[in-house]
Amino acid sequence: MMQSMTGFGSAAFAASKNVYNIEIRSLNSKFIDLNIKIPTVLKEKEFAIRKLLSEKLLRGKIEILIWRDKSDDKPSYEINTKVIKIYHEEILKLKHELNLKKDERSKNDYRLNQSEIIPTLLTLPESLVKSESKMIDIWTLAEKSICEAAEKLILYRKKEGESIGEDIIHRINFLIKLTKTIEPLAENRLKKISLSLNKKLSQLKDVSIDKNRYEQELIYYLEKLDLTEEVVRLKSHLNFFLEASLNTNPIGKKLGFICQEIGREINTLGSKASDSKMQKIIIQMKDELEKIKEQTLNIL
């Protein structure tokens, strides 16, 4: 089934009393082009997100946006007990090294009052941390929701790709039909050319003609104007296009290459055709092919 490169998917998840929203958009691109906008808490997972989306979406200009809903709640903090214990141990070591007395007090006593120790420790760097930064499960929830949004985008791609595919296949079948109408015209065209040449030669007077040489030249000339090979190749390319369209994605680039080959054969037919009816058909074929090319640019 064909897939479009255009799509949209969204999801959301809740973590530590916060709601995070995810949106993924996809547009046409020759390669995978990722633009990631995520909150600070997920920055270290940017590579994992990039890898996940590249594997799932394959190709396209992809933008993922993750943001946290604004809340009236003040940021919650937690005491970093491990860090505070380290600070306290270092203070005790320093106290021992300075040989500060336990009981004697004076104006020059550098000992801390017991009631001042904890408030002082809490002012030191990293003693208090936002609870959000300690969420262990946020990536698990985020990864699941990113996959959900990506699957919705893929479903969107498939629906759009189905309608595009129907249109493309209809046009390819029309090209096959037009190709079949060219065959009898091509045969009649060679007969007309042959009769026309014979008639013109018969009108010449006092001219000796070597019949063998004339037949050789006539055959050579008619072979150059013969469209059989081009018609056969064109049919082959059109059928190959139909076969390739049934393959699994990504097939957009392959279909584009086949369109180039189809275009070459149609152009050759146009350059060889000297019949007005055939020229009209060639113009129709070129018009249909351009529409197919435009559609294949949006195929994954």
C-alpha positions in Angstrom: 0.0 0.0 0.0 1.3 3.5 -0.9 1.9 6.0 1.9 1.9 9.7 1.6 4.8 11.6 3.2 2.4 14.2 4.6 0.9 13.4 8.0 0.0 14.4 11.5 -0.2 12.6 14.8 -0.6 13.6 18.5 -0.6 12.1 21.9 -0.2 13.1 25.6 1.0 11.7 28.9 1.0 12.7 32.5 4.0 12.6 34.8 4.6 14.1 38.3 1.3 16.1 38.2 2.3 17.5 34.8 0.7 16.9 31.4 3.0 16.7 28.4 1.6 17.1 24.8 3.2 15.6 21.7 2.7 16.6 18.1 4.4 15.1 15.1 4.1 16.6 11.6 5.5 15.3 8.3 6.0 16.9 4.9 7.7 16.0 1.6 11.5 15.5 1.6 14.0 13.4 -0.4 15.5 12.2 2.8 14.7 12.0 6.6 15.0 15.6 8.0 14.2 15.8 11.7 13.4 19.0 13.7 13.1 18.2 17.4 11.7 20.6 20.0 11.5 19.1 23.5 11.6 20.3 27.1 14.8 20.3 29.1 13.9 17.2 31.1 14.0 15.2 27.8 17.1 16.8 26.2 19.3 13.8 27.1 16.9 11.6 25.1 17.1 13.6 21.9 19.2 11.0 20.1 16.8 8.2 21.2 13.9 10.2 19.9 15.7 10.8 16.6 16.5 7.1 16.2 12.9 6.1 17.0 11.3 8.5 14.5 13.9 7.6 11.8 13.0 3.9 12.1 9.3 4.4 12.1 8.8 7.3 9.6 11.6 6.4 7.2 11.5 9.6 5.1 10.1 13.1 5.1 10.6 16.5 6.8 9.6 15.6 10.3 8.9 18.0 13.2 8.2 16.7 16.7 7.1 19.2 19.4 6.8 18.2 23.0 5.6 20.7 25.6 4.3 20.8 29.1 0.9 22.4 29.9 1.1 25.6 31.9 0.1 25.0 35.5 -0.7 27.4 38.4 1.1 25.0 40.7 4.5 26.2 41.9 7.4 23.9 41.1 7.9 21.2 43.7 11.3 20.7 45.1 12.9 17.7 46.9 15.7 17.6 49.4 18.8 16.0 47.9 19.7 14.0 51.0 22.7 12.3 49.4 24.3 15.7 48.5 23.5 17.2 51.9 25.1 14.3 53.7 28.3 14.8 51.7 28.3 18.5 52.6 27.9 17.6 56.3 30.7 15.1 56.3 33.0 17.6 54.6 32.1 20.2 57.2 32.8 17.8 60.1 36.2 17.0 58.5 37.0 20.7 58.2 36.0 21.2 61.8 38.3 18.4 62.9 41.2 19.8 60.7 40.7 23.3 62.2 40.6 21.8 65.7 37.6 23.8 66.6 36.5 23.4 70.3 33.2 21.9 71.1 32.3 23.7 74.3 34.3 26.9 74.5 32.7 29.9 72.9 34.2 33.2 72.1 33.8 36.0 69.6 36.3 34.3 67.4 34.6 30.8 67.5 33.9 29.6 64.0 31.7 26.7 65.0 28.2 26.6 63.7 25.2 26.6 66.0 23.3 23.3 65.7 20.1 25.2 64.8 21.9 26.9 61.9 23.5 23.8 60.3 20.5 22.5 58.3 19.3 25.9 56.9 22.9 26.6 55.9 23.2 23.2 54.2 20.0 23.8 52.3 21.4 26.9 50.7 24.4 25.0 49.2 24.3 24.1 45.4 22.1 21.1 44.5 20.8 20.6 48.0 17.3 21.3 46.6 16.2 19.9 43.3 13.0 20.1 41.3 11.1 16.9 41.7 10.6 16.8 37.9 14.3 16.3 37.3 14.2 13.1 39.5 11.3 11.5 37.6 12.5 8.0 36.7 9.5 7.0 34.6 9.2 10.1 32.4 11.1 8.6 29.5 9.2 5.4 29.6 5.9 7.4 29.4 7.3 9.8 26.7 8.6 7.0 24.5 5.3 5.2 24.6 3.4 8.4 23.7 5.9 9.3 20.9 5.3 5.8 19.4 1.5 6.4 19.7 1.7 9.8 17.9 4.0 8.3 15.2 1.5 5.4 14.6 -1.3 8.0 14.2 0.8 9.8 11.7 1.5 6.6 9.8 -2.3 5.9 9.7 -2.9 9.4 8.3 -0.2 8.7 5.7 -1.8 5.5 4.7 -5.3 7.0 4.2 -3.9 9.9 2.1 -1.6 7.5 0.3 -4.5 5.3 -0.6 -6.3 8.1 -2.4 -3.1 9.2 -4.1 -2.4 5.6 -5.2 -5.8 5.2 -6.7 -5.3 8.4 -8.8 -1.8 7.4 -9.9 -2.9 3.8 -10.9 -5.8 5.2 -12.8 -3.5 7.5 -14.8 -1.0 4.7 -15.5 -3.8 2.5 -16.8 -4.9 5.4 -19.0 -1.3 5.6 -20.4 -1.4 1.9 -21.2 -4.7 2.5 -23.0 -3.1 5.4 -25.0 -0.1 3.3 -25.8 -2.3 0.6 -27.3 -4.0 3.2 -29.6 -0.6 4.2 -30.9 0.3 0.8 -32.2 -2.2 0.6 -35.2 -1.4 4.2 -36.0 2.3 3.5 -36.1 1.8 0.6 -38.5 -0.4 2.6 -40.8 2.1 5.4 -40.7 4.9 3.2 -42.1 2.6 2.0 -44.9 1.7 5.6 -45.8 5.4 6.6 -45.8 6.3 3.7 -48.1 3.4 4.4 -50.5 4.3 8.1 -50.6 8.0 7.4 -51.4 7.0 4.9 -54.2 4.6 7.4 -55.6 7.2 10.2 -55.7 9.8 7.9 -57.3 7.3 6.8 -60.0 6.8 10.5 -60.9 10.5 10.9 -61.7 11.3 10.6 -65.4 14.5 9.6 -67.1 16.0 8.3 -63.9 17.4 4.9 -63.5 16.9 3.3 -60.1 18.7 0.3 -58.7 15.8 -1.6 -57.2 17.9 -3.6 -54.7 19.6 -0.4 -53.4 16.3 1.3 -53.3 14.8 -1.5 -51.2 17.7 -1.5 -48.8 17.5 2.3 -48.3 13.8 2.1 -47.9 14.1 -0.6 -45.2 16.8 1.4 -43.4 14.7 4.5 -43.5 11.5 2.7 -42.3 13.4 1.0 -39.5 14.6 4.4 -38.2 11.0 5.6 -38.1 9.6 2.3 -36.7 8.1 2.8 -33.2 7.9 -0.9 -32.2 10.8 -0.9 -29.8 9.7 2.3 -28.1 6.2 1.0 -27.7 7.4 -2.3 -26.3 9.7 -0.5 -23.8 7.0 1.9 -22.8 4.6 -0.9 -22.1 7.2 -2.7 -20.1 7.9 0.5 -17.9 4.2 1.0 -17.3 3.7 -2.6 -16.2 6.8 -2.3 -14.0 5.3 0.8 -12.4 2.2 -1.2 -11.5 4.2 -4.0 -10.1 6.4 -1.6 -8.0 3.4 0.2 -6.6 2.4 -3.1 -4.9 5.7 -3.3 -3.0 6.2 -2.3 0.6 7.3 1.2 1.5 9.4 3.2 0.8 8.7 3.1 -2.9 8.4 6.8 -3.8 12.0 7.2 -5.2 11.7 4.0 -7.2 8.4 5.1 -8.8 10.1 8.5 -9.6 12.9 6.7 -11.4 10.4 4.6 -13.4 8.6 7.8 -14.4 11.9 9.1 -15.8 12.2 6.1 -18.0 8.5 6.4 -19.1 9.2 10.0 -20.0 12.2 9.1 -22.2 10.2 6.6 -24.3 7.3 9.1 -24.7 9.7 11.8 -25.8 11.3 9.4 -28.3 7.8 8.5 -29.7 7.1 12.2 -30.0 10.3 12.9 -31.9 9.7 10.1 -34.4 5.9 10.5 -34.8 5.0 12.5 -37.9 1.3 11.7 -37.8 -1.0 14.4 -36.4 -3.2 11.8 -34.6 -0.2 10.3 -32.9 1.1 13.7 -31.9 -2.2 14.5 -30.1 -1.9 11.2 -28.2 1.7 11.9 -27.3 0.7 15.3 -25.9 -2.0 13.6 -23.8 0.6 11.1 -22.5 3.0 13.8 -21.5 0.2 15.7 -19.6 -0.7 12.5 -17.7 2.9 11.7 -16.9 3.5 15.2 -15.4 0.5 14.7 -13.1 1.8 11.3 -12.1 5.3 12.8 -11.4 3.7 15.4 -9.1 1.9 12.8 -7.2 4.9 10.5 -6.8 6.8 13.3 -5.1 4.4 12.9 -2.1 4.8 9.1 -2.0 6.9 7.6 0.8 
